Amino acid sequence: MVRIVSRFPRKVRKIETAWIPMPDGVRLAATIWLPEDAESDPVPAVLEFIPYRRRDFTAAGDATHHPYMAGQGYAAVRCDLRGTGDSEGLFDDEYSRQELDDGFHVLAWLAAQPWCSGTTGMMGISWGGFNCLQVAALRPPSLKAVYSVCSTDDRYADDVHYMGGVLLNNNLNWGATATTMGLRPPDPEVVGERWYAMWMERLENAPNLVADWMEHQTRDGQWQHGSVCEDYRAIEAAVYALGGWADGYSNTVPRLVAGIKAPCRGVIGPWTHSYPWKAKPGPAINGLKDLCRWWDHWLKGIDTGMMEEPRLRVWMQERVPPATFYAHRPGRWVAEESWPSDNIAAMRFHLNGDGLGAKARKETTLVHRSPVIAGGSHGDWCPYGFEAEMPDDQRAEDGMSLAFDTPPLKRRVEILGAPVLELEVASDQPMAQLYVRLNDVAPDGASTRVTYGVLNLTHRNGHENPEPLEPGERYRVRVQMNDIAHAFPRGHRIRATVQTASWPLLMPSPEIVTLSLVTGASTLDLPVRGRRAEDARLPALGQPEHAAPLELAVVGQPRRSRVSSIDHVSGEHSIRMLKDRGHYTLVATGTELAGRGIETYRIVEETPLSARAEVSYHMALKRGPEWDVTIDTHFALTATASDFLLTTTAEAHSGGVRVWARNWERTVPRNGT
């Protein structure tokens, strides 16, 4: 239950639009909440810098946390990126050099304002969580601390584009979403009559992000830029990193805690992609109170005791029956003083012909051929806390895999970290991918996925230069799964699985692969954590609270669905996902907005090159008859043995009349992917 806070230590006023000038003359639009008396009693400024439109599409969420921080004595700033929302200029790409330079200059402008103490922080989730780390690496003089939620430090290995060197279909669905969002116009109430000319300029210069990202299939300069793991020492500001085990970015927090040389703290809950004060599955926490403790310590010099707490705190998840949605995940908070931790020890199992064992048995070779339809129960790469996003019961998937089980456990086993499979394998094709899972199998046979990993075998020696496989040659490869905290109960079995396809998570290899796996020579290492009495004495993180939300007139609620079907004549399998953001009016401004995406994935049995992924997106903005705009896009991705083929159509309407249209077609050579 969330507590709504309406009274704060300091009264808050709102600057609806502040124009922040950049060195090249472009002005960025920002909303600022700050104490009423900030001119006479200056406060630190905290920046959230994202492209998602402060006046409409993020207005409801912004209202719950920015006024809260302002009431605690901060200037909370929500600024639209260049070329998005009401900001001038043109958008070019996510985390571009222009974006990060702009962030640097926004912080300088904030620090120089009479209501600012000269000290700044930066915060954000996802895009904003990425760029606050990236801007921190530029070392703005005023920036003392950042708060990064559900982000990544490695844009190639741990983002929506590629996983283990394999093209994710999230590159398509997120690229389609972000491209469509970039086509929206500025608000006439803010920029006046020039809104239409600004909109036309955006439309004519719009990038096709899906195609641009597919041009970079290896870890090249596109992805090295903005990946702070390239040089953790560049970040001198203190870092508070938060994430969720159910999020697509579960690996970032442990890496940052291990790698950042500046003061750093990490928290991982059972959450999906959300701020921790409104996250699902529960328990959510009083994240805003915790955040203000962070700002108090680093921006005001108040000793809150926060930095005396353990460096890494995580939710140790108890086993749950498999389901595509959880309102709550049972478990407990545990902590490590440092990371990597001496409290974690590897427990090695050997993949033997009769399952997972403590000792290696005689080497044998198992031959496996995953069907191209494998992977349908995976769920979303990045869940947001809606229904139908999480992995379903894995028993059917296990049947399409090489599966290795322990005997029923004689004692409880708790893991924290990244499980690792080292496999001796051979492939009959020069290109192949591995999709591996770690499951918790109950006595009744129900199989709950704990974590998973992916590896493109042409990337077995690194992501910079793919190396084709020599068919039939034996290789030893390492597949690291996503970090996780999980408790396997006594009497349950631990299951490791190996397969060569996962559709629609991954674009498939050009040919069906026959994999040979050598048992007795392959291993699984689990990061087993010892129990610590100190866990019971961790400070409570409290119940969530935030400022009063905006008043909305709801026309249609957000909806999610995931429907699978099979054509038993053609052999085509399809998965259709509806991701409807809802339809509502912001009462204060009279702005009506809606957004809806439909993803469709089709593939024919035994035919990997039949794979077809499509995303259609619709977005609408309206305020009376004078401002009524819609954007509609459609992206379709297919492949041949040598190329990826992307077709895109986009249309913009104003007052029901089409004012712009564009078709893109791009053929991108496959580079070991």
Sequence and secondary structure as in RCSB ss.txt:
>XXXX:A:sequence
MVRIVSRFPRKVRKIETAWIPMPDGVRLAATIWLPEDAESDPVPAVLEFIPYRRRDFTAAGDATHHPYMAGQGYA
AVRCDLRGTGDSEGLFDDEYSRQELDDGFHVLAWLAAQPWCSGTTGMMGISWGGFNCLQVAALRPPSLKAVYSVC
STDDRYADDVHYMGGVLLNNNLNWGATATTMGLRPPDPEVVGERWYAMWMERLENAPNLVADWMEHQTRDGQWQH
GSVCEDYRAIEAAVYALGGWADGYSNTVPRLVAGIKAPCRGVIGPWTHSYPWKAKPGPAINGLKDLCRWWDHWLK
GIDTGMMEEPRLRVWMQERVPPATFYAHRPGRWVAEESWPSDNIAAMRFHLNGDGLGAKARKETTLVHRSPVIAG
GSHGDWCPYGFEAEMPDDQRAEDGMSLAFDTPPLKRRVEILGAPVLELEVASDQPMAQLYVRLNDVAPDGASTRV
TYGVLNLTHRNGHENPEPLEPGERYRVRVQMNDIAHAFPRGHRIRATVQTASWPLLMPSPEIVTLSLVTGASTLD
LPVRGRRAEDARLPALGQPEHAAPLELAVVGQPRRSRVSSIDHVSGEHSIRMLKDRGHYTLVATGTELAGRGIET
YRIVEETPLSARAEVSYHMALKRGPEWDVTIDTHFALTATASDFLLTTTAEAHSGGVRVWARNWERTVPRNGT
>XXXX:A:secstr
  EEE   SS EEEEEEEEEE TTS EEEEEEEEETTTTTS EEEEEEEESS TTTTTHHHHHHHHHHHHHTT E
EEEEE TTSTT  S   STT HHHHHHHHHHHHHHHTSTTEEEEEEEEEETHHHHHHHHHHTT  TTEEEEEEES
  S TTTTSSSEETTEEBTHHHHHHHHHHHHTT    HHHHGGGHHHHHHHHHHT   HHHHHHT  SS HHHHT
T GGG GGG  SEEEEEEETTSTTTTHHHHHHHH  S EEEEEES  SS TTS SSB    HHHHHHHHHHHHHS
    SGGGS SEEEEEEE     S  SB  EEEEEESSSS TTEEEEEEEEETTEEESS    EEEEE   TTTT
TTS  SS  S TT S    HHHHTTSEEEE    SS EEEEE  EEEEEEEESSSS EEEEEEEEE TT  EEEE
EEEEEEGGGTT SSS     TT  EEEEEE   EEEEE TT EEEEEEES  TTTB   SS   EEEEETSEEEE
EEEE   GGGGG       EEE    EEEEE  EEEEEEEE TTT EEEEEEEEEEEEEEETTTTEEEEEEEEEE
EEEETTEEEEEEEEEEEEEEEEETTTEEEEEEEEEEEEE SSEEEEEEEEEEEETTEEEEEEEEEEEEE S  
